[in-house]
Amino acid sequence: MSSDNVRFVDFKSDKQPTWCPGCGDFGTMNGMMKALANTGNDPDNTFVVAGIGCSGKIGTYMHSYALHGVHGRALPVGTGVKMANPDLEVMVAGGDGDGYSIGAGHFVHAVRRNVDMTYVVMDNRIYGLTKGQFSPTSREDFETSTSPEGTHQQPVNPLALALAAGGSFIAQSFSSDAQRHAEIVQEAVEHDGFGFVNVFSPCVTFNDVDTYDYFRDSLMDVGEADHDATDYDEAKEKILDRSTEYQGVLYRDEDSTPYEELEGVDENMADIPEEPPEKATDLVREFY
């Protein structure tokens, strides 16, 4: 398929999504596909890695190379794919539980390494797949089956984590704002380095607080606030501002150099045998 003729629908697989009707992940995925098509990529040079949770299904619903990883480990897999073949466009998808709880350590190190890939996190501020427990980004007073009197925990600020870890591209979008969301993900894909986008992707089944209406009414677009994304101090001020929900690119390091470029990784390192071994044990013996 020629990248000159690719459309976002070319990234759709023949598998029908099983997300709840109205789930924000539909809009998140559509924006990812549009961004990939708009940047000249096609399914043949795209690798999607997914984690666990509702977002973990996304690799099945997108037509590309894909791998469904284990809980919290999508970013190490994406890093390995990109280092093995830097010609691939690598996009990692996760959720707020997968990315900011069990995967938080991997998130911080992926940010600081600055490998040239894109990380899209579907943040619905709840564990949707396991029936509505609070997540790392849930509000302190959020009442769920496991927190009937609120969580009594300060929510994780993923943008602040990324900034503190040395992030070179930090952004936030809203899945329902289709055009703006696709634009922001596209900027992340085009960035030379680790492009991180936290996406407000409402859960219509288990979260009746962080709803579509809430984000429509509360979100402030930094593009309309004359924000300078290259100004670190200005970015930090907005990222640490708990009183406002922001959409747009909060921080961008225009002098960013991807990790693989620093390491001189510029060609496909995968050694694929022309003839597969008759037995798996033969391959192990050859390796050792």
Rosetta blueprint (number, residue, H / E / L):
1 M L
2 S L
3 S L
4 D L
5 N L
6 V L
7 R L
8 F H
9 V H
10 D H
11 F H
12 K E
13 S L
14 D L
15 K L
16 Q L
17 P L
18 T L
19 W L
20 C L
21 P L
22 G L
23 C L
24 G L
25 D H
26 F H
27 G H
28 T H
29 M H
30 N H
31 G H
32 M H
33 M H
34 K H
35 A H
36 L H
37 A H
38 N H
39 T L
40 G L
41 N L
42 D L
43 P H
44 D H
45 N H
46 T E
47 F E
48 V E
49 V E
50 A E
51 G L
52 I L
53 G L
54 C H
55 S H
56 G H
57 K H
58 I H
59 G H
60 T H
61 Y H
62 M E
63 H L
64 S L
65 Y E
66 A E
67 L E
68 H E
69 G L
70 V L
71 H L
72 G L
73 R L
74 A H
75 L H
76 P H
77 V H
78 G H
79 T H
80 G H
81 V H
82 K H
83 M H
84 A H
85 N L
86 P L
87 D L
88 L L
89 E E
90 V E
91 M E
92 V E
93 A E
94 G E
95 G E
96 D H
97 G H
98 D H
99 G H
100 Y H
101 S H
102 I H
103 G L
104 A H
105 G H
106 H H
107 F H
108 V H
109 H H
110 A H
111 V H
112 R H
113 R H
114 N L
115 V L
116 D L
117 M L
118 T E
119 Y E
120 V E
121 V E
122 M E
123 D E
124 N L
125 R L
126 I L
127 Y E
128 G L
129 L L
130 T L
131 K L
132 G L
133 Q E
134 F L
135 S L
136 P L
137 T L
138 S L
139 R L
140 E L
141 D L
142 F L
143 E L
144 T E
145 S L
146 T L
147 S E
148 P L
149 E L
150 G L
151 T L
152 H L
153 Q L
154 Q L
155 P L
156 V L
157 N L
158 P H
159 L H
160 A H
161 L H
162 A H
163 L H
164 A H
165 A L
166 G L
167 G L
168 S L
169 F E
170 I E
171 A E
172 Q E
173 S E
174 F E
175 S L
176 S L
177 D L
178 A H
179 Q H
180 R H
181 H H
182 A H
183 E H
184 I H
185 V H
186 Q H
187 E H
188 A H
189 V H
190 E H
191 H L
192 D L
193 G L
194 F L
195 G E
196 F E
197 V E
198 N E
199 V E
200 F E
201 S L
202 P L
203 C L
204 V L
205 T L
206 F L
207 N L
208 D L
209 V L
210 D L
211 T L
212 Y H
213 D H
214 Y H
215 F H
216 R H
217 D H
218 S H
219 L E
220 M E
221 D E
222 V H
223 G H
224 E H
225 A L
226 D L
227 H L
228 D L
229 A L
230 T L
231 D L
232 Y H
233 D H
234 E H
235 A H
236 K H
237 E H
238 K H
239 I H
240 L L
241 D L
242 R L
243 S L
244 T L
245 E E
246 Y E
247 Q E
248 G E
249 V E
250 L E
251 Y E
252 R E
253 D L
254 E L
255 D L
256 S L
257 T L
258 P L
259 Y H
260 E H
261 E H
262 L H
263 E L
264 G L
265 V L
266 D L
267 E L
268 N L
269 M L
270 A L
271 D L
272 I L
273 P L
274 E L
275 E L
276 P L
277 P L
278 E L
279 K L
280 A H
281 T H
282 D H
283 L H
284 V H
285 R H
286 E H
287 F H
288 Y L
